């Protein structure tokens, strides 16, 4: 299953009527990991009045939890959760710490502040889509190399490894659902001269630095 998640968490801050809101975002794989990060935030900002949070954990069977941590019901945790949902994210925890500024914000003001804080935290984070697929090696002679490079580029498939000896061996990453079509295209374009090997099953993603293999 392909899904969107956080690769690197970030921190976003807003100030609303002198109340200071600090949103921290963490990639998490379990409730235990989420509890650990929440404990770290509470320790770091030990003097804050509220540490409100929400998470979505799991890929198909998801667990959703949230806490208002002393704020009026429905004004903090649920808005944070709604922001996570709006980005279709999985395996992510968002914690928003509030330092009270002396002025009551009211129900609507709190909902807006926690929503904006969560959005700021996610905006400072690196989001990726994890893709189920394969690492494939393609062995060919130099006469068909250009055709293979063209096919890979046409499909926006990265060359993650290359070895030039008597033959050329290229490695690429292919989403699971695209494997058969790629093999067919490579076979036809090289008249069956290319040797195609499924190297391993993997999960991968892309960010600005290129492909990431998990």
Z-matrix of the N, CA and C atoms (Angstrom, degrees):
N
C 1 1.468
C 2 1.521 1 109.90
N 3 1.319 2 116.74 1 125.08
C 4 1.464 3 121.24 2 173.78
C 5 1.527 4 109.04 3 -79.78
N 6 1.330 5 116.46 4 141.65
C 7 1.464 6 118.01 5 178.22
C 8 1.529 7 110.57 6 -155.55
N 9 1.334 8 114.53 7 155.12
C 10 1.465 9 121.20 8 178.25
C 11 1.525 10 109.62 9 -88.11
N 12 1.337 11 115.37 10 140.74
C 13 1.456 12 120.10 11 179.55
C 14 1.529 13 108.99 12 -153.44
N 15 1.322 14 115.32 13 -172.53
C 16 1.463 15 121.84 14 178.49
C 17 1.521 16 108.61 15 -103.15
N 18 1.323 17 116.75 16 130.44
C 19 1.459 18 121.47 17 174.43
C 20 1.520 19 110.06 18 -89.94
N 21 1.322 20 116.24 19 -46.69
C 22 1.461 21 121.16 20 175.80
C 23 1.526 22 108.34 21 -132.50
N 24 1.332 23 116.45 22 124.68
C 25 1.452 24 120.75 23 179.09
C 26 1.520 25 111.47 24 -74.19
N 27 1.325 26 115.19 25 158.50
C 28 1.456 27 120.74 26 179.62
C 29 1.513 28 111.21 27 -135.35
N 30 1.315 29 115.71 28 -179.67
C 31 1.468 30 122.71 29 179.99
C 32 1.522 31 109.13 30 -127.99
N 33 1.336 32 116.29 31 131.91
C 34 1.458 33 121.78 32 176.13
C 35 1.525 34 109.53 33 -127.56
N 36 1.323 35 116.55 34 147.41
C 37 1.463 36 120.64 35 -177.67
C 38 1.523 37 110.55 36 -134.90
N 39 1.332 38 115.59 37 144.37
C 40 1.462 39 120.84 38 170.48
C 41 1.529 40 107.94 39 -138.44
N 42 1.328 41 115.57 40 159.55
C 43 1.468 42 121.82 41 174.56
C 44 1.516 43 107.62 42 -123.85
N 45 1.329 44 116.41 43 127.88
C 46 1.455 45 122.11 44 -179.74
C 47 1.524 46 108.43 45 -130.61
N 48 1.352 47 116.34 46 111.45
C 49 1.472 48 121.95 47 -178.75
C 50 1.523 49 111.43 48 49.58
N 51 1.316 50 114.33 49 48.22
C 52 1.466 51 124.88 50 177.02
C 53 1.526 52 114.49 51 72.80
N 54 1.326 53 118.57 52 -5.06
C 55 1.462 54 120.22 53 171.02
C 56 1.523 55 108.43 54 -80.61
N 57 1.319 56 115.41 55 133.44
C 58 1.471 57 121.57 56 -176.57
C 59 1.526 58 108.84 57 -104.48
N 60 1.324 59 116.62 58 122.01
C 61 1.461 60 122.34 59 -179.16
C 62 1.532 61 108.68 60 -112.03
N 63 1.325 62 116.70 61 127.43
C 64 1.463 63 122.51 62 -179.38
C 65 1.529 64 108.16 63 -121.44
N 66 1.324 65 117.06 64 114.91
C 67 1.467 66 121.85 65 -179.97
C 68 1.521 67 109.73 66 -102.58
N 69 1.337 68 115.72 67 128.60
C 70 1.455 69 121.60 68 176.19
C 71 1.530 70 109.23 69 -121.03
N 72 1.325 71 115.19 70 136.76
C 73 1.465 72 121.46 71 -174.78
C 74 1.530 73 108.92 72 -116.99
N 75 1.334 74 116.13 73 135.21
C 76 1.458 75 121.47 74 -178.25
C 77 1.534 76 110.56 75 -133.11
N 78 1.335 77 118.43 76 135.21
C 79 1.462 78 119.57 77 166.94
C 80 1.531 79 108.06 78 -75.80
N 81 1.312 80 118.03 79 132.62
C 82 1.467 81 122.09 80 -178.94
C 83 1.521 82 109.51 81 -137.88
N 84 1.328 83 115.55 82 151.64
C 85 1.463 84 121.36 83 -179.97
C 86 1.521 85 112.68 84 -114.74
N 87 1.345 86 117.44 85 -9.34
C 88 1.464 87 120.48 86 -176.65
C 89 1.519 88 110.04 87 -153.93
N 90 1.336 89 115.07 88 163.94
C 91 1.460 90 120.01 89 176.09
C 92 1.525 91 110.86 90 -65.12
N 93 1.310 92 116.67 91 -33.95
C 94 1.469 93 120.05 92 178.87
C 95 1.530 94 110.64 93 -64.33
N 96 1.319 95 116.23 94 -41.05
C 97 1.465 96 120.05 95 178.62
C 98 1.526 97 110.50 96 -66.23
N 99 1.338 98 116.65 97 -38.97
C 100 1.463 99 120.23 98 177.62
C 101 1.527 100 110.61 99 -62.97
N 102 1.338 101 116.99 100 -42.81
C 103 1.467 102 120.94 101 179.37
C 104 1.517 103 111.06 102 -63.28
N 105 1.334 104 116.96 103 -36.55
C 106 1.460 105 120.96 104 178.48
C 107 1.522 106 111.14 105 -63.36
N 108 1.341 107 116.84 106 -46.52
C 109 1.467 108 120.53 107 179.01
C 110 1.529 109 111.01 108 -64.87
N 111 1.322 110 117.07 109 -39.94
C 112 1.468 111 120.24 110 178.61
C 113 1.525 112 110.12 111 -61.33
N 114 1.319 113 116.51 112 -41.64
C 115 1.463 114 120.05 113 177.73
C 116 1.520 115 112.21 114 -62.42
N 117 1.337 116 116.62 115 -37.91
C 118 1.463 117 121.22 116 178.94
C 119 1.530 118 110.98 117 -65.41
N 120 1.349 119 115.97 118 -40.07
C 121 1.465 120 120.13 119 179.27
C 122 1.525 121 110.11 120 -65.61
N 123 1.316 122 117.05 121 -43.90
C 124 1.466 123 120.62 122 179.73
C 125 1.521 124 111.40 123 -62.89
N 126 1.325 125 116.11 124 -35.17
C 127 1.461 126 120.08 125 177.83
C 128 1.526 127 111.04 126 -70.69
N 129 1.336 128 115.89 127 -40.40
C 130 1.470 129 120.12 128 -179.11
C 131 1.526 130 111.23 129 -66.81
N 132 1.330 131 115.90 130 -43.99
C 133 1.472 132 120.58 131 -179.27
C 134 1.536 133 108.99 132 -110.99
N 135 1.314 134 114.96 133 59.05
C 136 1.467 135 121.68 134 -173.15
C 137 1.528 136 113.37 135 -64.26
N 138 1.332 137 116.39 136 -24.29
C 139 1.463 138 120.39 137 -175.64
C 140 1.529 139 113.14 138 -94.92
N 141 1.327 140 117.92 139 5.20
C 142 1.467 141 120.76 140 179.02
C 143 1.519 142 110.39 141 -81.52
N 144 1.328 143 116.08 142 154.24
C 145 1.456 144 120.73 143 -176.43
C 146 1.529 145 112.77 144 -80.74
N 147 1.333 146 116.98 145 -35.16
C 148 1.467 147 120.28 146 -174.86
C 149 1.530 148 111.06 147 -135.40
N 150 1.330 149 115.01 148 140.52
C 151 1.466 150 122.45 149 171.37
C 152 1.530 151 106.19 150 -128.33
N 153 1.301 152 117.12 151 90.31
C 154 1.466 153 122.46 152 -176.68
C 155 1.525 154 108.92 153 -93.86
N 156 1.321 155 116.16 154 146.91
C 157 1.462 156 117.33 155 -172.01
C 158 1.529 157 111.24 156 -153.59
N 159 1.331 158 112.83 157 166.15
C 160 1.471 159 121.12 158 172.85
C 161 1.512 160 108.20 159 -156.82
N 162 1.321 161 115.51 160 151.58
C 163 1.460 162 118.91 161 173.99
C 164 1.517 163 110.69 162 -147.16
N 165 1.333 164 114.12 163 157.36
C 166 1.460 165 123.15 164 168.87
C 167 1.517 166 105.81 165 -127.66
N 168 1.334 167 116.12 166 119.62
C 169 1.461 168 122.02 167 -177.47
C 170 1.526 169 108.81 168 -124.30
N 171 1.313 170 116.07 169 136.06
C 172 1.455 171 121.22 170 -179.51
C 173 1.515 172 110.81 171 111.67
N 174 1.323 173 114.79 172 162.93
C 175 1.460 174 120.32 173 -177.70
C 176 1.530 175 111.33 174 -107.49
N 177 1.307 176 117.55 175 -53.66
C 178 1.463 177 120.66 176 177.19
C 179 1.536 178 110.50 177 -104.70
N 180 1.333 179 117.06 178 -52.37
C 181 1.455 180 121.05 179 174.39
C 182 1.529 181 107.60 180 -91.61
N 183 1.320 182 116.54 181 92.86
C 184 1.467 183 119.94 182 -171.70
C 185 1.525 184 110.88 183 -91.22
N 186 1.322 185 114.76 184 151.52
C 187 1.454 186 123.07 185 172.01
C 188 1.522 187 107.71 186 -113.39
N 189 1.309 188 116.57 187 124.96
C 190 1.457 189 121.88 188 177.52
C 191 1.530 190 108.80 189 -117.27
N 192 1.339 191 115.40 190 128.74
C 193 1.458 192 120.36 191 178.27
C 194 1.528 193 108.07 192 -139.84
N 195 1.341 194 115.11 193 153.64
C 196 1.463 195 118.95 194 174.23
C 197 1.522 196 109.73 195 -155.60
N 198 1.330 197 115.72 196 161.92
C 199 1.466 198 121.47 197 179.59
C 200 1.517 199 110.24 198 -144.05
N 201 1.345 200 115.80 199 135.89
C 202 1.466 201 121.37 200 174.46
C 203 1.530 202 111.88 201 -86.56
N 204 1.318 203 117.64 202 -13.55
C 205 1.470 204 124.03 203 177.00
C 206 1.531 205 112.97 204 42.71
N 207 1.318 206 115.99 205 53.14
C 208 1.461 207 120.39 206 174.75
C 209 1.512 208 115.57 207 94.91
N 210 1.315 209 117.80 208 -13.79
C 211 1.461 210 120.11 209 174.29
C 212 1.540 211 108.04 210 -74.98
N 213 1.336 212 118.11 211 159.09
C 214 1.468 213 119.69 212 177.00
C 215 1.533 214 111.33 213 -53.86
N 216 1.334 215 115.96 214 140.59
C 217 1.453 216 120.97 215 -175.42
C 218 1.521 217 113.80 216 -52.41
N 219 1.314 218 116.42 217 131.33
C 220 1.462 219 121.98 218 176.45
C 221 1.517 220 115.24 219 83.93
N 222 1.344 221 118.06 220 3.75
C 223 1.471 222 119.40 221 -175.23
C 224 1.527 223 113.75 222 -100.66
N 225 1.324 224 118.28 223 -8.74
C 226 1.468 225 119.58 224 -172.67
C 227 1.531 226 112.24 225 -132.92
N 228 1.335 227 116.39 226 -68.13
C 229 1.461 228 119.58 227 -175.61
C 230 1.515 229 113.28 228 -60.75
N 231 1.316 230 116.81 229 -46.07
C 232 1.475 231 120.36 230 -178.83
C 233 1.530 232 111.40 231 -64.04
N 234 1.333 233 120.25 232 -44.75
C 235 1.472 234 118.94 233 175.62
C 236 1.530 235 112.83 234 -59.64
N 237 1.335 236 117.37 235 -37.20
C 238 1.468 237 119.81 236 177.37
C 239 1.525 238 109.72 237 -63.83
N 240 1.339 239 116.26 238 -45.27
C 241 1.462 240 120.89 239 178.33
C 242 1.525 241 111.24 240 -59.90
N 243 1.327 242 116.49 241 -40.68
C 244 1.469 243 119.98 242 -179.99
C 245 1.518 244 111.85 243 -62.96
N 246 1.338 245 117.24 244 -34.07
C 247 1.465 246 120.27 245 177.54
C 248 1.523 247 110.01 246 -67.91
N 249 1.335 248 117.37 247 -42.65
C 250 1.472 249 120.50 248 176.89
C 251 1.522 250 109.90 249 -59.37
N 252 1.336 251 116.05 250 -46.09
C 253 1.469 252 120.16 251 179.51
C 254 1.525 253 111.44 252 -61.00
N 255 1.335 254 116.72 253 -39.16
C 256 1.471 255 120.05 254 -176.22
C 257 1.525 256 112.20 255 -63.18
N 258 1.329 257 116.57 256 -22.84
C 259 1.473 258 121.15 257 177.00
C 260 1.532 259 111.97 258 -97.09
N 261 1.346 260 116.32 259 3.74
C 262 1.479 261 121.84 260 -179.97
C 263 1.525 262 111.80 261 54.64
N 264 1.333 263 115.91 262 42.54
C 265 1.461 264 121.20 263 -176.34
C 266 1.524 265 111.60 264 -94.12
N 267 1.326 266 115.10 265 146.93
C 268 1.456 267 123.27 266 174.11
C 269 1.523 268 108.66 267 -124.81
N 270 1.322 269 115.77 268 157.34
C 271 1.463 270 121.95 269 176.40
C 272 1.527 271 111.92 270 55.27
N 273 1.317 272 114.66 271 53.77
C 274 1.464 273 120.50 272 -179.28
C 275 1.520 274 109.96 273 -142.77
N 276 1.323 275 115.31 274 141.23
C 277 1.467 276 124.25 275 174.61
C 278 1.515 277 108.45 276 -119.41
N 279 1.330 278 116.26 277 133.47
C 280 1.469 279 121.49 278 173.76
C 281 1.522 280 107.65 279 -122.69
N 282 1.328 281 115.49 280 124.52
C 283 1.465 282 122.21 281 177.79
C 284 1.528 283 108.11 282 -116.31
N 285 1.327 284 116.89 283 127.49
C 286 1.465 285 121.24 284 177.71
C 287 1.523 286 108.13 285 -116.06
N 288 1.326 287 115.15 286 116.03
C 289 1.466 288 122.61 287 178.18
C 290 1.526 289 108.93 288 -94.16
N 291 1.339 290 116.38 289 135.70
C 292 1.460 291 120.18 290 179.52
C 293 1.516 292 111.15 291 -120.43
N 294 1.326 293 114.51 292 127.38
C 295 1.459 294 121.49 293 167.81
C 296 1.530 295 107.38 294 -100.39
N 297 1.313 296 116.61 295 116.05
C 298 1.462 297 121.71 296 -174.72
C 299 1.526 298 110.17 297 -67.73
N 300 1.351 299 115.44 298 133.58
C 301 1.454 300 120.10 299 -176.82
C 302 1.511 301 115.08 300 -99.95
N 303 1.344 302 116.59 301 4.48
C 304 1.463 303 118.97 302 176.46
C 305 1.512 304 114.79 303 98.66
N 306 1.335 305 117.59 304 -10.42
C 307 1.464 306 121.04 305 -179.87
C 308 1.526 307 109.25 306 -117.72
N 309 1.340 308 116.68 307 127.18
C 310 1.457 309 120.58 308 177.75
C 311 1.522 310 109.80 309 -68.69
N 312 1.321 311 116.69 310 136.12
C 313 1.466 312 120.60 311 -177.26
C 314 1.518 313 112.93 312 -95.19
N 315 1.329 314 117.48 313 -15.12
C 316 1.459 315 119.66 314 -176.95
C 317 1.522 316 110.16 315 77.40
N 318 1.321 317 115.03 316 165.73
C 319 1.462 318 120.49 317 -176.09
C 320 1.527 319 111.97 318 -59.23
N 321 1.330 320 117.03 319 -50.06
C 322 1.464 321 120.91 320 -178.85
C 323 1.519 322 111.91 321 -64.23
N 324 1.330 323 116.36 322 -39.05
C 325 1.457 324 120.31 323 179.52
C 326 1.513 325 112.54 324 -65.26
N 327 1.344 326 116.37 325 -39.00
C 328 1.461 327 120.32 326 177.84
C 329 1.527 328 111.40 327 -66.34
N 330 1.327 329 116.83 328 -44.34
C 331 1.464 330 120.09 329 178.62
C 332 1.523 331 110.32 330 -58.32
N 333 1.333 332 116.74 331 -45.34
C 334 1.470 333 120.24 332 179.76
C 335 1.521 334 111.25 333 -63.67
N 336 1.333 335 116.49 334 -42.80
C 337 1.460 336 120.15 335 -176.66
C 338 1.522 337 111.92 336 -66.23
N 339 1.327 338 116.91 337 -43.75
C 340 1.465 339 118.92 338 179.79
C 341 1.524 340 111.31 339 -70.99
N 342 1.316 341 117.17 340 -33.78
C 343 1.470 342 120.42 341 175.56
C 344 1.524 343 110.58 342 -63.77
N 345 1.327 344 116.27 343 -49.19
C 346 1.466 345 120.47 344 -178.93
C 347 1.525 346 111.70 345 -64.71
N 348 1.331 347 116.50 346 -35.92
C 349 1.468 348 120.04 347 178.58
C 350 1.521 349 110.73 348 -64.37
N 351 1.335 350 116.38 349 -48.06
C 352 1.463 351 120.30 350 179.32
C 353 1.527 352 110.71 351 -60.82
N 354 1.327 353 116.76 352 -40.93
C 355 1.463 354 120.43 353 178.30
C 356 1.524 355 110.88 354 -62.70
N 357 1.338 356 116.81 355 -39.50
C 358 1.467 357 120.64 356 178.94
C 359 1.524 358 110.92 357 -65.79
N 360 1.340 359 117.03 358 -39.30
C 361 1.456 360 120.24 359 177.98
C 362 1.517 361 112.29 360 -63.86
N 363 1.323 362 116.55 361 -43.86
C 364 1.465 363 120.11 362 179.22
C 365 1.528 364 111.65 363 -68.47
N 366 1.333 365 116.42 364 -34.67
C 367 1.463 366 119.77 365 178.38
C 368 1.529 367 111.16 366 -64.22
N 369 1.337 368 116.58 367 -27.28
C 370 1.466 369 121.17 368 179.56
C 371 1.524 370 112.15 369 -88.72
N 372 1.319 371 117.35 370 -0.41
C 373 1.461 372 122.59 371 -178.00
C 374 1.526 373 110.80 372 -102.35
N 375 1.318 374 116.09 373 164.45
C 376 1.464 375 121.87 374 176.45
C 377 1.522 376 108.76 375 -100.67
N 378 1.328 377 116.70 376 114.26
C 379 1.458 378 121.84 377 178.73
C 380 1.531 379 109.53 378 -97.16
N 381 1.323 380 115.36 379 141.89
C 382 1.465 381 120.79 380 178.69
C 383 1.526 382 109.03 381 -138.16
N 384 1.314 383 115.79 382 165.62
C 385 1.462 384 122.05 383 169.91
C 386 1.523 385 107.87 384 -111.36
N 387 1.330 386 116.99 385 118.40
C 388 1.459 387 120.84 386 176.20
C 389 1.525 388 108.67 387 -82.45
N 390 1.317 389 115.48 388 130.62
C 391 1.462 390 122.74 389 -173.60
C 392 1.525 391 109.61 390 -117.98
N 393 1.316 392 116.20 391 130.49
C 394 1.463 393 120.75 392 172.91
C 395 1.521 394 109.08 393 -81.47
N 396 1.323 395 116.65 394 130.80
C 397 1.458 396 118.28 395 -179.01
C 398 1.509 397 112.63 396 -171.61
N 399 1.334 398 114.80 397 -150.41
C 400 1.453 399 120.54 398 -174.29
C 401 1.524 400 110.28 399 -138.38
N 402 1.324 401 113.99 400 151.24
C 403 1.457 402 120.81 401 165.87
C 404 1.527 403 106.68 402 -94.71
N 405 1.314 404 116.45 403 123.15
C 406 1.464 405 121.88 404 -175.11
C 407 1.531 406 109.83 405 -118.90
N 408 1.323 407 115.82 406 137.81
C 409 1.458 408 121.31 407 174.74
C 410 1.533 409 109.04 408 -107.66
N 411 1.311 410 115.22 409 137.89
C 412 1.466 411 121.66 410 179.93
C 413 1.528 412 107.80 411 -122.53
N 414 1.323 413 116.24 412 117.20
C 415 1.462 414 121.65 413 179.33
C 416 1.517 415 108.95 414 -106.18
N 417 1.322 416 115.71 415 128.40
C 418 1.467 417 119.53 416 -175.35
C 419 1.518 418 110.42 417 -149.83
N 420 1.326 419 115.56 418 168.19
C 421 1.461 420 117.97 419 171.90
C 422 1.528 421 108.60 420 -91.96
N 423 1.298 422 115.49 421 173.73
C 424 1.467 423 119.34 422 -172.77
C 425 1.526 424 112.63 423 -68.90
N 426 1.330 425 117.87 424 -21.65
C 427 1.465 426 120.36 425 -176.11
C 428 1.530 427 112.34 426 -69.72
N 429 1.337 428 117.73 427 -26.33
C 430 1.470 429 120.23 428 -178.95
C 431 1.534 430 112.63 429 -107.73
N 432 1.330 431 116.22 430 3.93
C 433 1.470 432 119.79 431 -176.78
C 434 1.523 433 112.02 432 -58.67
N 435 1.331 434 116.80 433 -44.53
C 436 1.464 435 120.00 434 -177.76
C 437 1.517 436 112.53 435 -61.22
N 438 1.325 437 116.96 436 -39.80
C 439 1.465 438 120.85 437 179.29
C 440 1.532 439 110.73 438 -64.06
N 441 1.328 440 115.93 439 -40.95
C 442 1.458 441 119.73 440 179.53
C 443 1.523 442 110.91 441 -66.75
N 444 1.315 443 116.83 442 -44.45
C 445 1.468 444 120.42 443 178.10
C 446 1.525 445 110.74 444 -60.06
N 447 1.329 446 116.39 445 -39.35
C 448 1.465 447 120.45 446 178.78
C 449 1.523 448 110.84 447 -64.23
N 450 1.326 449 117.50 448 -45.40
C 451 1.463 450 121.30 449 -179.87
C 452 1.531 451 111.78 450 -61.51
N 453 1.318 452 116.06 451 -42.98
C 454 1.460 453 119.70 452 179.58
C 455 1.526 454 110.93 453 -65.13
N 456 1.327 455 116.35 454 -43.71
C 457 1.461 456 120.26 455 179.85
C 458 1.523 457 111.14 456 -64.89
N 459 1.332 458 116.57 457 -38.50
C 460 1.468 459 121.97 458 179.60
C 461 1.523 460 110.89 459 -60.70
N 462 1.321 461 116.33 460 -33.21
C 463 1.469 462 121.41 461 -179.29
C 464 1.522 463 112.80 462 -98.02
N 465 1.331 464 116.75 463 8.04
C 466 1.478 465 122.64 464 -179.09
C 467 1.525 466 111.89 465 56.00
N 468 1.334 467 116.25 466 38.96
C 469 1.456 468 121.79 467 177.97
C 470 1.529 469 108.93 468 -97.51
N 471 1.336 470 117.99 469 126.22
C 472 1.461 471 120.27 470 -174.64
C 473 1.522 472 112.42 471 -78.59
N 474 1.318 473 116.59 472 146.28
C 475 1.460 474 121.35 473 168.34
C 476 1.518 475 106.19 474 -89.80
N 477 1.338 476 116.58 475 108.94
C 478 1.464 477 119.73 476 -175.40
C 479 1.525 478 112.54 477 -94.95
N 480 1.328 479 116.68 478 -18.24
C 481 1.469 480 121.09 479 176.26
C 482 1.524 481 107.62 480 -147.60
N 483 1.325 482 115.96 481 150.47
C 484 1.472 483 119.85 482 175.35
C 485 1.524 484 109.32 483 -148.75
N 486 1.326 485 115.20 484 143.72
C 487 1.462 486 121.10 485 -179.23
C 488 1.528 487 107.57 486 -138.97
N 489 1.333 488 114.99 487 118.69
C 490 1.460 489 120.42 488 -177.08
C 491 1.533 490 109.25 489 -110.88
N 492 1.320 491 115.77 490 107.02
C 493 1.469 492 121.07 491 175.79
C 494 1.529 493 106.87 492 -130.17
N 495 1.336 494 117.99 493 -130.68
C 496 1.469 495 119.39 494 173.21
C 497 1.521 496 110.27 495 -67.65
N 498 1.325 497 115.19 496 -28.25
C 499 1.456 498 122.76 497 173.22
C 500 1.521 499 108.52 498 -121.52
N 501 1.308 500 115.43 499 171.72
C 502 1.471 501 120.87 500 175.22
C 503 1.524 502 107.95 501 -112.41
N 504 1.317 503 116.10 502 132.61
C 505 1.459 504 121.15 503 174.55
C 506 1.517 505 108.78 504 -120.87
N 507 1.313 506 115.71 505 122.33
C 508 1.464 507 121.90 506 178.18
C 509 1.523 508 108.61 507 -114.78
N 510 1.327 509 116.70 508 144.35
C 511 1.463 510 121.52 509 174.60
C 512 1.518 511 108.69 510 -117.59
N 513 1.340 512 115.77 511 139.30
C 514 1.456 513 121.15 512 178.83
C 515 1.517 514 109.82 513 -140.41
N 516 1.327 515 116.15 514 170.25
C 517 1.465 516 123.05 515 177.15
C 518 1.516 517 108.67 516 -113.48
N 519 1.327 518 116.31 517 133.27
C 520 1.459 519 120.63 518 -175.79
C 521 1.521 520 109.88 519 -132.78
N 522 1.340 521 118.33 520 129.74
C 523 1.468 522 119.65 521 174.28
C 524 1.527 523 110.50 522 -58.28
N 525 1.339 524 116.59 523 145.85
C 526 1.464 525 121.45 524 -174.63
C 527 1.524 526 112.33 525 -53.86
N 528 1.317 527 117.74 526 -40.59
C 529 1.454 528 120.58 527 -176.17
C 530 1.512 529 114.61 528 -74.16
N 531 1.345 530 117.43 529 -10.96
C 532 1.465 531 120.83 530 -176.60
C 533 1.523 532 113.05 531 -104.46
N 534 1.329 533 117.41 532 -1.41
C 535 1.462 534 120.43 533 -172.02
C 536 1.533 535 112.54 534 -62.53
N 537 1.320 536 117.58 535 -48.18
C 538 1.466 537 120.47 536 -175.51
C 539 1.520 538 111.31 537 -63.32
N 540 1.344 539 116.71 538 -40.62
C 541 1.466 540 120.17 539 -179.42
C 542 1.527 541 110.97 540 -65.67
N 543 1.338 542 116.37 541 -38.42
C 544 1.461 543 119.41 542 179.39
C 545 1.533 544 110.46 543 -66.97
N 546 1.313 545 117.62 544 -45.27
C 547 1.465 546 120.93 545 -179.68
C 548 1.532 547 110.19 546 -60.28
N 549 1.321 548 115.97 547 -41.72
C 550 1.478 549 120.21 548 178.74
C 551 1.528 550 110.65 549 -62.26
N 552 1.338 551 116.47 550 -45.47
C 553 1.464 552 120.29 551 -178.58
C 554 1.524 553 111.18 552 -65.64
N 555 1.333 554 117.60 553 -40.88
C 556 1.459 555 120.72 554 179.30
C 557 1.520 556 111.01 555 -65.97
N 558 1.310 557 115.87 556 -41.81
C 559 1.470 558 120.27 557 -179.89
C 560 1.527 559 111.07 558 -62.79
N 561 1.335 560 116.42 559 -44.38
C 562 1.464 561 120.23 560 -178.29
C 563 1.525 562 111.93 561 -68.82
N 564 1.329 563 116.77 562 -41.68
C 565 1.468 564 119.38 563 -175.18
C 566 1.526 565 112.71 564 -72.46
N 567 1.330 566 116.83 565 -23.21
C 568 1.474 567 120.07 566 -179.59
C 569 1.523 568 112.34 567 -108.20
N 570 1.341 569 116.83 568 10.27
C 571 1.468 570 121.70 569 -177.93
C 572 1.527 571 112.00 570 53.59
N 573 1.325 572 114.26 571 37.78
C 574 1.459 573 119.64 572 177.00
C 575 1.516 574 114.55 573 75.72
N 576 1.332 575 117.87 574 10.93
C 577 1.468 576 120.93 575 -176.92
C 578 1.526 577 112.69 576 -80.71
N 579 1.316 578 117.47 577 -21.63
C 580 1.465 579 120.08 578 -178.01
C 581 1.528 580 110.18 579 -85.04
N 582 1.321 581 115.80 580 137.61
C 583 1.465 582 121.97 581 174.63
C 584 1.520 583 108.00 582 -96.74
N 585 1.327 584 116.17 583 123.19
C 586 1.460 585 121.12 584 -174.77
C 587 1.523 586 109.13 585 -115.00
N 588 1.341 587 115.89 586 123.08
C 589 1.462 588 121.55 587 -174.98
C 590 1.529 589 109.38 588 -125.33
N 591 1.347 590 115.83 589 126.09
C 592 1.462 591 118.76 590 172.59
C 593 1.527 592 107.46 591 -77.33
N 594 1.306 593 116.55 592 108.82
C 595 1.458 594 122.01 593 -174.47
C 596 1.532 595 111.54 594 -74.97
N 597 1.332 596 117.01 595 -45.46
C 598 1.469 597 119.71 596 -177.93
C 599 1.527 598 109.76 597 -167.00
N 600 1.327 599 114.25 598 155.92
C 601 1.462 600 121.23 599 169.75
C 602 1.521 601 106.93 600 -81.67
N 603 1.322 602 117.80 601 137.41
C 604 1.461 603 118.86 602 -178.68
C 605 1.529 604 110.52 603 -153.18
N 606 1.287 605 114.54 604 170.44
C 607 1.466 606 122.18 605 172.07
C 608 1.524 607 106.45 606 -120.79
N 609 1.311 608 116.17 607 133.71
C 610 1.453 609 118.78 608 -176.07
C 611 1.523 610 110.65 609 -142.25
N 612 1.329 611 114.94 610 171.14
C 613 1.463 612 121.88 611 179.99
C 614 1.517 613 107.96 612 -154.00
N 615 1.321 614 115.06 613 173.28
C 616 1.456 615 120.65 614 177.05
C 617 1.520 616 109.45 615 -126.71
N 618 1.333 617 116.12 616 140.45
C 619 1.458 618 120.18 617 166.36
C 620 1.514 619 106.85 618 -132.92
N 621 1.320 620 117.23 619 -168.09
C 622 1.461 621 119.47 620 -174.76
C 623 1.525 622 111.87 621 -65.38
N 624 1.338 623 116.87 622 -22.46
C 625 1.455 624 119.83 623 179.86
C 626 1.521 625 112.96 624 -86.13
N 627 1.338 626 117.78 625 -2.14
C 628 1.450 627 120.59 626 179.90
C 629 1.517 628 112.05 627 114.17
N 630 1.330 629 117.45 628 -162.61
C 631 1.470 630 120.73 629 -176.43
C 632 1.528 631 112.28 630 -72.61
N 633 1.340 632 115.00 631 146.79
C 634 1.461 633 123.05 632 175.82
C 635 1.522 634 106.89 633 -124.30
N 636 1.318 635 117.92 634 128.81
C 637 1.463 636 122.62 635 178.72
C 638 1.524 637 108.63 636 -106.72
N 639 1.324 638 115.77 637 130.93
C 640 1.474 639 120.27 638 -178.48
C 641 1.532 640 110.20 639 -103.78
